[in-house]
Amino acid sequence: MEIGRKLSGISRRDFFRVAGRYGMSSTLLAAGGFGGAMSLANLAQAAESTYEKRFSKEPKHTLKFGAAGFNTRNLLIERAGAIEFARDLEERTDGEIRIEFIGDNQICGQLSCVEKTQQGIVDIYAASTQNSAGGAPYLNVLDYAYMFPSRAAQYHFFYSPASQRILREPLEKRHGLKFLFTHCELRGLQMGSTFADKPTVTKLEELFGTKNRVTGTQLGRIAMQLLNLNPVPVAWEETLDALKTGLIDGAETWASAVAYANMAPVVSQSVNLKFFCGTEHTSMSAKVFDSLGGELQDAVMESSYFTQALIQGANEAALLNTVGFSDPQLPNTIFAENGVRAAFLPDDQIKLAEEMCAPNFNPEPWAEWRERLNKWAGGIDTYQEIYDIAREIPADTLPENVEPRRWWMGQA
């Protein structure tokens, strides 16, 4: 159960009253660990207990965790893993590491968290890799069009030891960031008011010529241009109004982002274009990680592995049971309650989109960025290597059935 629903019976004022007494981090950690819906008395008791446990000893390290957009009204923290990671790491290190969790864009937002981590203002951050690509351009390596055929393929790659060499080590060397874990979805188009009265999208051509919000990823722009989707850079915070007023026709993001960002009331159709990554990840300052020492570094990695496996199951369940990203939709889901239609394009339409924009069909538009990323990665062919790893598992593998692996161990 997501934290937003656990706290649905508690007013924002009462929540902040508890947080004011026991601290935001202790209150959120307490709420995240509770098994069902909470009352104010439950929350206060759990927050007090969590506070006393967390502050029973002086930590060796207190780490600031800036989480873009996560707050008590919209938290998808269980599926993005931030609170679970913080709780597990504190417990695993017996309080030697304490996490100060700062969400709700209070210390950094989707576009700024990466830079504030690089500057040392925060030690850990959570934001999408696509929005973070502005401050850490190597993250574009995840955004080649149709490199990942499924969410299962994404999880398989992030668990793969080869992800160290292809993704994590170049990111750390070039941008000073240690990639810890991520949620996995594939981006589609979330259509706004201009598609409310139109039939559910079934063909790619019905999207041609529309104007759509794009994130900070350079490679995402290339894919959208090749698909005639007119990418328009719009700040995440302004996307809601732009969809509502018809300033843009749609936004490229993933289904659960629509749910947690309260976009569902202004989204009419969620088109499952699946054209590149939607990855709400957590990274840590490599400098801070290196300062921890061997045992605590091991704990960070084990907590990251634990969180990655938790996300894998929790997000898949949430897409069906909470978001309503299915056809038919389950009742009482966010999409069903807001009239958001899930548009799953037929395989031939996805294949058509792939042939229009994927590097293996249309290499020239990608050549400059591909060469740049390959150089940053030490000369390997980043696209081809990730493409091949993503297809090591059967095409019909369910995301929840991908085998978790400790990616930093073993050879690849």
TAZI-V808173 format. One record per residue. SS is DSSP state (alpha for helix, beta for strand, coil for the rest). PHI is phi as a letter, one per 30 degrees, with the letter a starting at -180 (NA if undefined). PSI is psi in radians with two decimals (* if undefined). Layout:
ss:SS phi:PHI psi:PSI
ss:SS phi:PHI psi:PSI
This chain:
ss:coil phi:NA psi:2.28
ss:coil phi:d psi:2.70
ss:alpha phi:d psi:-0.65
ss:alpha phi:e psi:-0.69
ss:alpha phi:d psi:-0.61
ss:alpha phi:e psi:-0.60
ss:coil phi:c psi:0.19
ss:coil phi:d psi:-0.43
ss:coil phi:c psi:0.08
ss:coil phi:c psi:2.22
ss:coil phi:d psi:2.71
ss:alpha phi:e psi:-0.69
ss:alpha phi:d psi:-0.78
ss:alpha phi:d psi:-0.67
ss:alpha phi:e psi:-0.82
ss:alpha phi:d psi:-0.40
ss:alpha phi:d psi:-0.76
ss:alpha phi:d psi:-0.78
ss:alpha phi:d psi:-0.59
ss:alpha phi:d psi:-0.49
ss:alpha phi:d psi:-0.74
ss:alpha phi:c psi:-0.05
ss:coil phi:j psi:2.54
ss:alpha phi:d psi:-0.74
ss:alpha phi:d psi:-0.83
ss:alpha phi:d psi:-0.66
ss:alpha phi:d psi:-0.77
ss:alpha phi:d psi:-0.71
ss:alpha phi:d psi:-0.69
ss:alpha phi:d psi:-0.78
ss:alpha phi:d psi:-0.70
ss:alpha phi:d psi:-0.50
ss:coil phi:c psi:-0.04
ss:coil phi:d psi:2.49
ss:coil phi:d psi:-0.34
ss:coil phi:b psi:-2.81
ss:coil phi:d psi:2.49
ss:coil phi:c psi:2.56
ss:coil phi:c psi:2.96
ss:alpha phi:d psi:-0.69
ss:alpha phi:d psi:-0.73
ss:alpha phi:e psi:-0.84
ss:alpha phi:d psi:-0.81
ss:alpha phi:d psi:-0.73
ss:alpha phi:d psi:-0.79
ss:alpha phi:d psi:-0.68
ss:alpha phi:d psi:-0.70
ss:alpha phi:d psi:-0.79
ss:alpha phi:d psi:-0.75
ss:alpha phi:d psi:-0.74
ss:alpha phi:d psi:-0.84
ss:alpha phi:d psi:-0.67
ss:alpha phi:d psi:-0.77
ss:alpha phi:d psi:-0.55
ss:coil phi:c psi:0.36
ss:coil phi:d psi:-0.28
ss:coil phi:b psi:2.78
ss:coil phi:d psi:2.21
ss:coil phi:d psi:2.72
ss:coil phi:d psi:-0.54
ss:beta phi:b psi:2.30
ss:beta phi:c psi:2.07
ss:beta phi:c psi:2.27
ss:beta phi:d psi:2.24
ss:beta phi:c psi:1.87
ss:beta phi:c psi:2.09
ss:beta phi:c psi:1.98
ss:coil phi:d psi:2.18
ss:coil phi:i psi:-0.27
ss:coil phi:d psi:2.18
ss:coil phi:b psi:3.11
ss:coil phi:d psi:-0.26
ss:coil phi:d psi:-0.51
ss:coil phi:b psi:0.21
ss:coil phi:e psi:2.18
ss:coil phi:c psi:0.63
ss:alpha phi:d psi:-0.62
ss:alpha phi:d psi:-0.60
ss:alpha phi:d psi:-0.39
ss:alpha phi:c psi:-0.33
ss:coil phi:i psi:0.00
ss:alpha phi:d psi:-0.89
ss:alpha phi:d psi:-0.68
ss:alpha phi:d psi:-0.72
ss:alpha phi:d psi:-0.82
ss:alpha phi:d psi:-0.80
ss:alpha phi:d psi:-0.80
ss:alpha phi:d psi:-0.70
ss:alpha phi:d psi:-0.72
ss:alpha phi:d psi:-0.77
ss:alpha phi:d psi:-0.71
ss:alpha phi:d psi:-0.56
ss:coil phi:c psi:0.15
ss:coil phi:h psi:0.72
ss:coil phi:i psi:0.04
ss:coil phi:d psi:-0.47
ss:beta phi:c psi:2.24
ss:beta phi:c psi:2.37
ss:beta phi:c psi:2.20
ss:beta phi:c psi:1.80
ss:beta phi:d psi:2.17
ss:beta phi:b psi:1.76
ss:coil phi:c psi:-2.79
ss:coil phi:h psi:0.55
ss:coil phi:h psi:0.37
ss:coil phi:d psi:-0.55
ss:coil phi:c psi:-0.40
ss:coil phi:a psi:2.71
ss:coil phi:c psi:-3.06
ss:coil phi:e psi:-0.68
ss:coil phi:d psi:-0.36
ss:coil phi:c psi:-0.25
ss:alpha phi:e psi:-0.71
ss:alpha phi:d psi:-0.77
ss:alpha phi:d psi:-0.64
ss:alpha phi:d psi:-0.48
ss:alpha phi:d psi:-0.75
ss:alpha phi:d psi:-0.54
ss:coil phi:d psi:-0.16
ss:coil phi:i psi:0.17
ss:coil phi:d psi:-0.69
ss:coil phi:b psi:2.80
ss:coil phi:c psi:-0.52
ss:beta phi:b psi:2.56
ss:beta phi:b psi:2.74
ss:beta phi:b psi:2.18
ss:beta phi:a psi:2.96
ss:beta phi:d psi:2.55
ss:alpha phi:d psi:-0.54
ss:alpha phi:d psi:-0.78
ss:alpha phi:d psi:-0.53
ss:alpha phi:d psi:-0.23
ss:coil phi:d psi:-0.34
ss:coil phi:d psi:-0.71
ss:coil phi:c psi:-0.29
ss:coil phi:b psi:1.37
ss:alpha phi:e psi:-0.38
ss:alpha phi:d psi:-0.36
ss:alpha phi:d psi:-0.28
ss:alpha phi:e psi:-0.34
ss:alpha phi:e psi:-0.37
ss:alpha phi:d psi:-0.12
ss:coil phi:c psi:0.30
ss:coil phi:d psi:2.41
ss:coil phi:d psi:2.33
ss:coil phi:h psi:0.48
ss:coil phi:d psi:-0.61
ss:coil phi:c psi:2.11
ss:coil phi:d psi:-0.23
ss:coil phi:a psi:2.92
ss:alpha phi:d psi:-0.59
ss:alpha phi:d psi:-0.73
ss:alpha phi:d psi:-0.63
ss:alpha phi:d psi:-0.90
ss:alpha phi:e psi:-0.71
ss:alpha phi:e psi:-0.72
ss:alpha phi:d psi:-0.81
ss:alpha phi:d psi:-0.46
ss:alpha phi:d psi:-0.30
ss:coil phi:d psi:2.36
ss:coil phi:e psi:-0.46
ss:alpha phi:d psi:-0.36
ss:alpha phi:d psi:-0.39
ss:alpha phi:d psi:-0.89
ss:alpha phi:d psi:-0.62
ss:alpha phi:d psi:-0.65
ss:alpha phi:c psi:-1.00
ss:alpha phi:d psi:-0.79
ss:alpha phi:d psi:-0.78
ss:alpha phi:d psi:-0.64
ss:alpha phi:d psi:-0.74
ss:alpha phi:d psi:-0.76
ss:alpha phi:d psi:-0.72
ss:alpha phi:d psi:-0.60
ss:alpha phi:b psi:0.00
ss:coil phi:i psi:0.50
ss:beta phi:b psi:2.40
ss:beta phi:c psi:1.93
ss:beta phi:d psi:2.05
ss:beta phi:c psi:-0.98
ss:beta phi:a psi:2.95
ss:beta phi:a psi:2.70
ss:coil phi:d psi:2.79
ss:coil phi:b psi:2.03
ss:beta phi:b psi:2.94
ss:beta phi:c psi:2.41
ss:coil phi:d psi:2.49
ss:beta phi:b psi:-2.85
ss:beta phi:c psi:2.25
ss:beta phi:c psi:1.81
ss:beta phi:d psi:2.45
ss:coil phi:c psi:-2.49
ss:alpha phi:d psi:-0.51
ss:alpha phi:d psi:-0.24
ss:alpha phi:c psi:0.13
ss:coil phi:d psi:-0.68
ss:coil phi:c psi:0.11
ss:coil phi:c psi:2.68
ss:coil phi:d psi:2.72
ss:coil phi:e psi:2.29
ss:coil phi:d psi:2.26
ss:coil phi:b psi:-0.26
ss:coil phi:b psi:2.50
ss:alpha phi:e psi:-0.67
ss:alpha phi:d psi:-0.37
ss:alpha phi:d psi:-0.26
ss:alpha phi:c psi:-0.24
ss:coil phi:e psi:2.38
ss:coil phi:i psi:-0.09
ss:coil phi:d psi:2.77
ss:coil phi:c psi:2.16
ss:beta phi:b psi:2.44
ss:beta phi:d psi:2.41
ss:beta phi:b psi:2.66
ss:coil phi:d psi:-2.79
ss:coil phi:d psi:-0.04
ss:coil phi:d psi:2.27
ss:alpha phi:d psi:-0.66
ss:alpha phi:d psi:-0.56
ss:alpha phi:d psi:-0.64
ss:alpha phi:d psi:-0.71
ss:alpha phi:e psi:-0.83
ss:alpha phi:d psi:-0.75
ss:alpha phi:d psi:-0.65
ss:alpha phi:d psi:-0.72
ss:alpha phi:d psi:-0.44
ss:coil phi:c psi:0.14
ss:coil phi:h psi:0.81
ss:coil phi:c psi:0.18
ss:coil phi:h psi:1.26
ss:beta phi:d psi:2.29
ss:beta phi:b psi:2.13
ss:beta phi:d psi:2.03
ss:coil phi:b psi:2.30
ss:coil phi:e psi:2.50
ss:alpha phi:e psi:-0.71
ss:alpha phi:d psi:-0.34
ss:alpha phi:c psi:-0.08
ss:alpha phi:d psi:-0.68
ss:alpha phi:e psi:-0.89
ss:alpha phi:d psi:-0.64
ss:alpha phi:d psi:-0.65
ss:alpha phi:d psi:-0.68
ss:alpha phi:d psi:-0.72
ss:alpha phi:d psi:-0.19
ss:coil phi:i psi:0.17
ss:coil phi:e psi:-0.62
ss:coil phi:b psi:2.70
ss:coil phi:d psi:-0.61
ss:beta phi:a psi:3.12
ss:beta phi:b psi:2.38
ss:beta phi:d psi:1.95
ss:beta phi:a psi:-2.97
ss:coil phi:c psi:2.95
ss:alpha phi:d psi:-0.83
ss:alpha phi:d psi:-0.37
ss:alpha phi:d psi:-0.62
ss:alpha phi:e psi:-0.73
ss:alpha phi:d psi:-0.84
ss:alpha phi:d psi:-0.42
ss:coil phi:c psi:0.18
ss:coil phi:h psi:0.59
ss:coil phi:d psi:-0.31
ss:alpha phi:e psi:-0.67
ss:alpha phi:d psi:-0.35
ss:alpha phi:c psi:0.05
ss:coil phi:c psi:2.24
ss:coil phi:c psi:-0.62
ss:beta phi:b psi:2.37
ss:beta phi:c psi:1.78
ss:beta phi:c psi:2.08
ss:coil phi:d psi:1.24
ss:coil phi:d psi:-0.51
ss:coil phi:h psi:0.61
ss:coil phi:c psi:-0.31
ss:coil phi:a psi:3.13
ss:beta phi:d psi:2.50
ss:beta phi:b psi:1.76
ss:coil phi:b psi:1.82
ss:beta phi:d psi:1.71
ss:beta phi:c psi:2.94
ss:beta phi:b psi:2.23
ss:beta phi:b psi:2.81
ss:beta phi:b psi:2.60
ss:beta phi:e psi:2.16
ss:alpha phi:d psi:-0.61
ss:alpha phi:d psi:-0.74
ss:alpha phi:d psi:-0.75
ss:alpha phi:e psi:-0.79
ss:alpha phi:d psi:-0.43
ss:coil phi:d psi:-0.14
ss:coil phi:d psi:-0.50
ss:coil phi:j psi:2.81
ss:alpha phi:e psi:-0.92
ss:alpha phi:d psi:-0.74
ss:alpha phi:d psi:-0.57
ss:alpha phi:d psi:-0.74
ss:alpha phi:d psi:-0.69
ss:alpha phi:d psi:-0.73
ss:alpha phi:e psi:-0.77
ss:alpha phi:d psi:-0.73
ss:alpha phi:d psi:-0.68
ss:alpha phi:d psi:-0.60
ss:alpha phi:d psi:-0.75
ss:alpha phi:d psi:-0.81
ss:alpha phi:e psi:-0.80
ss:alpha phi:d psi:-0.69
ss:alpha phi:d psi:-0.76
ss:alpha phi:d psi:-0.66
ss:alpha phi:d psi:-0.80
ss:alpha phi:e psi:-0.75
ss:alpha phi:e psi:-0.80
ss:alpha phi:d psi:-0.74
ss:alpha phi:d psi:-0.70
ss:alpha phi:d psi:-0.65
ss:alpha phi:d psi:-0.74
ss:alpha phi:d psi:-0.70
ss:alpha phi:d psi:-0.64
ss:alpha phi:e psi:-0.68
ss:alpha phi:d psi:-0.86
ss:alpha phi:c psi:-0.46
ss:alpha phi:c psi:-0.86
ss:alpha phi:d psi:-0.77
ss:coil phi:i psi:0.51
ss:coil phi:d psi:1.27
ss:coil phi:a psi:2.89
ss:coil phi:b psi:1.90
ss:coil phi:d psi:2.83
ss:coil phi:d psi:2.58
ss:coil phi:d psi:2.55
ss:coil phi:d psi:2.77
ss:coil phi:i psi:0.24
ss:coil phi:d psi:2.87
ss:alpha phi:d psi:-0.73
ss:alpha phi:d psi:-0.77
ss:alpha phi:d psi:-0.73
ss:alpha phi:d psi:-0.42
ss:alpha phi:c psi:0.11
ss:coil phi:i psi:0.49
ss:coil phi:d psi:2.08
ss:beta phi:d psi:2.27
ss:beta phi:d psi:2.05
ss:beta phi:c psi:1.81
ss:coil phi:c psi:1.88
ss:coil phi:d psi:2.50
ss:coil phi:d psi:2.77
ss:alpha phi:e psi:-0.63
ss:alpha phi:d psi:-0.50
ss:alpha phi:d psi:-0.62
ss:alpha phi:d psi:-0.70
ss:alpha phi:d psi:-0.70
ss:alpha phi:d psi:-0.77
ss:alpha phi:d psi:-0.72
ss:alpha phi:d psi:-0.73
ss:alpha phi:d psi:-0.45
ss:alpha phi:d psi:-0.58
ss:alpha phi:b psi:-0.23
ss:coil phi:d psi:2.54
ss:coil phi:e psi:-0.56
ss:coil phi:d psi:-0.24
ss:coil phi:c psi:-0.54
ss:coil phi:b psi:1.27
ss:coil phi:d psi:-0.53
ss:alpha phi:e psi:-0.80
ss:alpha phi:d psi:-0.34
ss:alpha phi:c psi:-0.17
ss:alpha phi:e psi:-0.78
ss:alpha phi:d psi:-0.85
ss:alpha phi:d psi:-0.65
ss:alpha phi:d psi:-0.75
ss:alpha phi:d psi:-0.73
ss:alpha phi:d psi:-0.84
ss:alpha phi:d psi:-0.68
ss:alpha phi:d psi:-0.70
ss:alpha phi:d psi:-0.78
ss:alpha phi:d psi:-0.52
ss:coil phi:d psi:0.12
ss:coil phi:i psi:0.33
ss:coil phi:j psi:-0.01
ss:coil phi:d psi:2.80
ss:coil phi:d psi:1.64
ss:alpha phi:e psi:-0.79
ss:alpha phi:d psi:-0.90
ss:alpha phi:d psi:-0.67
ss:alpha phi:d psi:-0.78
ss:alpha phi:d psi:-0.72
ss:alpha phi:e psi:-0.80
ss:alpha phi:d psi:-0.74
ss:alpha phi:d psi:-0.68
ss:alpha phi:d psi:-0.29
ss:coil phi:c psi:0.29
ss:coil phi:d psi:-0.38
ss:coil phi:c psi:2.73
ss:coil phi:e psi:2.55
ss:coil phi:d psi:-0.46
ss:coil phi:c psi:0.22
ss:coil phi:d psi:2.28
ss:coil phi:d psi:2.48
ss:alpha phi:e psi:-0.67
ss:alpha phi:d psi:-0.20
ss:alpha phi:c psi:0.04
ss:coil phi:d psi:2.35
ss:coil phi:d psi:2.13
ss:coil phi:d psi:2.41
ss:coil phi:b psi:2.59
ss:coil phi:d psi:1.75
ss:coil phi:d psi:-0.39
ss:coil phi:d psi:0.02
ss:coil phi:c psi:2.64
ss:coil phi:i psi:-3.13
ss:coil phi:c psi:2.66
ss:coil phi:a psi:*
